[in-house]
């Protein structure tokens, strides 16, 4: 499976949950595929715009809240809201778009999406009150369902699990024990070969003190 197909497969249940929360009970596969593609393009645009603002504002790829807000405004997520240039012209910050976005995130629409996704309990559902217990998303539940041991080790080193620890690769039949040691040895030989003492031309006459020709003036 290609990376694009994998990402689309992971995004597809999210789109279906949003559609279900909006009241849709069924949809044609072509319609769902189109919505998944739109969602992916929108998220890519949002990420690229955030990265661009991050580089412009502070020359690194660690975004701040301001970078995310400007990106959300550019992709049309914050409405109604005037442009940044108009805010400077009016000398007043327009918070209508941010307030509307927060109202949506904390409102009934997003609450229904979270309920459909299984992140909040439904009406009449018994909830455990153990400290620190959190509800799992559909992907975590699906991973445990397909893992016989219920551990994350099966997915380690893949996009679905934790990154694998870097382990040394031994080299058999050579003097170096690992690729890192071989690389260090190679760099040492190259430095020695490029040093001035190794490239300086000589007359072919030994300069050792034991040589009988050293005292000839």
C-alpha positions as CSV (number, residue, x, y, z in Angstrom):
1,X,0.0,0.0,0.0
2,X,1.4,3.4,-1.0
3,X,1.7,6.2,1.6
4,X,-1.1,8.2,0.0
5,X,-3.5,5.2,0.1
6,X,-2.6,4.6,3.7
7,X,-3.2,8.2,4.7
8,X,-6.5,8.2,2.9
9,X,-7.5,5.0,4.7
10,X,-6.7,6.6,8.0
11,X,-8.6,9.8,7.2
12,X,-11.7,8.0,5.7
13,X,-13.2,7.0,9.1
14,X,-12.8,10.6,10.4
15,X,-14.8,11.9,7.4
16,X,-17.4,9.3,7.9
17,X,-17.8,10.2,11.6
18,X,-18.2,13.9,10.7
19,X,-20.9,13.0,8.1
20,X,-22.7,10.8,10.6
21,X,-22.6,13.6,13.2
22,X,-24.0,15.9,10.6
23,X,-27.0,13.6,10.2
24,X,-26.0,11.6,7.1
25,X,-26.8,7.9,7.3
26,X,-25.4,6.8,4.0
27,X,-23.3,8.1,1.1
28,X,-22.0,6.7,-2.2
29,X,-18.3,5.6,-2.1
30,X,-17.4,8.1,-4.8
31,X,-18.8,11.0,-2.7
32,X,-16.9,9.8,0.4
33,X,-13.7,9.5,-1.6
34,X,-14.2,13.1,-2.9
35,X,-14.7,14.4,0.6
36,X,-11.7,12.6,1.9
37,X,-9.6,14.1,-0.9
38,X,-10.9,17.6,-0.1
39,X,-10.2,17.1,3.6
40,X,-6.6,15.9,2.9
41,X,-5.9,18.8,0.5
42,X,-7.3,21.3,3.1
43,X,-5.1,19.9,5.9
44,X,-2.1,19.9,3.7
45,X,-2.8,23.5,2.7
46,X,-3.2,24.4,6.4
47,X,0.1,22.7,7.4
48,X,2.0,24.4,4.5
49,X,0.6,27.8,5.3
50,X,1.4,27.4,9.0
51,X,5.0,26.4,8.1
52,X,5.3,29.4,5.8
53,X,4.2,31.8,8.5
54,X,6.5,30.1,11.0
55,X,9.5,30.6,8.7
56,X,8.5,34.2,8.0
57,X,7.8,35.3,11.5
58,X,10.7,33.6,13.4
59,X,12.8,31.6,10.9
60,X,12.1,28.1,12.2
61,X,9.5,25.3,11.8
62,X,8.1,25.4,15.3
63,X,4.8,27.2,14.9
64,X,3.3,29.5,17.5
65,X,-0.4,30.3,18.2
66,X,0.0,33.4,16.0
67,X,1.3,31.3,13.1
68,X,-1.7,28.8,13.4
69,X,-4.2,31.7,13.7
70,X,-2.8,33.4,10.6
71,X,-2.9,30.1,8.6
72,X,-6.5,29.4,9.7
73,X,-7.5,32.9,8.6
74,X,-5.8,32.4,5.2
75,X,-7.5,29.1,4.5
76,X,-10.9,30.5,5.5
77,X,-11.5,28.8,8.8
78,X,-11.9,32.1,10.7
79,X,-15.0,33.9,9.5
80,X,-16.1,36.7,9.6
81,X,-12.9,38.4,10.1
82,X,-11.1,41.3,8.4
83,X,-7.5,40.9,7.0
84,X,-4.4,41.6,9.0
85,X,-3.7,44.7,6.9
86,X,-7.1,46.1,7.7
87,X,-6.6,45.3,11.4
88,X,-3.4,47.4,11.3
89,X,-5.3,50.2,9.4
90,X,-8.1,50.2,12.0
91,X,-5.6,49.8,14.9
92,X,-8.0,47.2,16.4
93,X,-7.8,43.4,16.5
94,X,-10.8,41.6,15.0
95,X,-11.7,38.6,17.2
96,X,-15.0,37.6,15.6
97,X,-13.5,34.7,13.6
98,X,-11.5,33.4,16.6
99,X,-14.6,33.6,18.8
100,X,-16.7,31.8,16.2
101,X,-14.1,29.1,15.9
102,X,-13.9,28.6,19.7
103,X,-17.7,28.5,19.9
104,X,-17.8,25.7,17.2
105,X,-15.0,23.8,19.0
106,X,-16.8,23.9,22.3
107,X,-20.3,23.8,20.9
108,X,-22.9,21.0,20.2
109,X,-21.7,20.3,16.7
110,X,-18.2,19.3,17.7
111,X,-19.5,17.6,20.8
112,X,-21.6,15.3,18.5
113,X,-18.6,14.6,16.4
114,X,-16.6,13.5,19.5
115,X,-19.5,11.4,20.6
116,X,-19.7,9.6,17.3
117,X,-16.0,9.1,17.4
118,X,-16.3,7.5,20.8
119,X,-14.3,10.2,22.7
120,X,-17.3,11.3,24.9
121,X,-19.9,9.1,26.4
122,X,-23.4,8.7,24.9
123,X,-26.6,9.3,26.9
124,X,-27.1,6.5,29.3
125,X,-23.6,5.1,28.9
126,X,-21.9,3.9,32.1
127,X,-18.6,5.7,32.5
128,X,-15.7,4.5,34.6
129,X,-14.5,7.1,37.1
130,X,-11.0,5.8,37.6
131,X,-8.4,8.5,37.8
132,X,-6.4,9.2,34.7
133,X,-8.5,7.0,32.4
134,X,-9.1,8.3,29.0
135,X,-11.3,7.1,26.2
136,X,-9.5,5.7,23.2
137,X,-10.0,6.8,19.6
138,X,-11.1,4.3,16.9
139,X,-7.6,3.8,15.6
140,X,-6.2,2.7,19.0
141,X,-9.1,0.3,19.5
142,X,-8.6,-1.1,15.9
143,X,-4.9,-1.6,16.6
144,X,-5.6,-3.6,19.8
145,X,-8.3,-5.6,18.0
146,X,-5.8,-6.8,15.3
147,X,-2.9,-7.4,17.8
148,X,-3.1,-10.7,19.5
149,X,-1.0,-9.6,22.4
150,X,-2.5,-6.2,22.7
151,X,0.9,-4.6,22.7
152,X,2.3,-1.8,20.5
153,X,5.4,-3.8,19.6
154,X,3.8,-5.1,16.4
155,X,3.5,-1.6,15.0
156,X,6.9,-0.3,16.3
157,X,8.9,1.3,13.5
158,X,5.8,1.9,11.4
159,X,3.6,5.0,10.9
160,X,1.1,3.4,13.3
161,X,3.5,2.9,16.2
162,X,6.4,4.4,18.0
163,X,9.7,5.0,16.1
164,X,12.2,2.2,16.4
165,X,15.4,2.8,18.3
166,X,18.5,3.1,16.2
167,X,20.6,0.0,16.5
168,X,24.1,-0.5,15.2
169,X,24.5,-2.6,12.1
170,X,27.4,-5.0,12.5
171,X,29.8,-5.6,9.6
172,X,31.0,-9.2,9.2
173,X,34.4,-10.1,7.7
174,X,35.9,-6.6,8.2
175,X,38.0,-4.8,10.8
176,X,35.2,-2.3,11.7
177,X,32.5,-3.5,14.1
178,X,29.8,-1.1,12.7
179,X,29.1,1.3,9.9
180,X,29.7,4.2,12.2
181,X,33.2,2.8,13.1
182,X,34.0,2.2,9.4
183,X,32.9,5.8,8.6
184,X,35.1,7.2,11.3
185,X,38.1,5.1,10.1
186,X,37.5,6.3,6.5
187,X,37.3,9.9,7.6
188,X,40.6,9.5,9.5
189,X,42.3,8.1,6.4
190,X,41.0,10.9,4.2
191,X,42.2,13.5,6.7
192,X,45.6,11.9,6.8
193,X,45.9,11.8,3.1
194,X,44.9,15.4,2.7
195,X,47.2,16.7,5.4
196,X,50.1,19.0,4.3
197,X,52.8,16.7,5.7
198,X,51.6,13.8,3.5
199,X,51.5,15.9,0.3
200,X,54.8,17.9,0.8
201,X,57.3,16.9,-1.9
202,X,60.6,15.5,-0.7
203,X,64.1,15.2,-2.2
204,X,64.3,11.6,-1.5
205,X,67.1,12.1,1.0
206,X,66.3,11.0,4.5
207,X,66.3,13.8,7.1
208,X,66.8,11.5,10.1
209,X,69.5,12.4,12.5
210,X,71.1,8.9,12.0
211,X,71.7,9.7,8.3
212,X,75.3,10.5,7.5
213,X,74.2,13.2,5.0
214,X,72.5,15.4,7.6
215,X,75.6,17.4,8.6
216,X,76.6,18.3,5.0
217,X,76.3,22.0,4.7
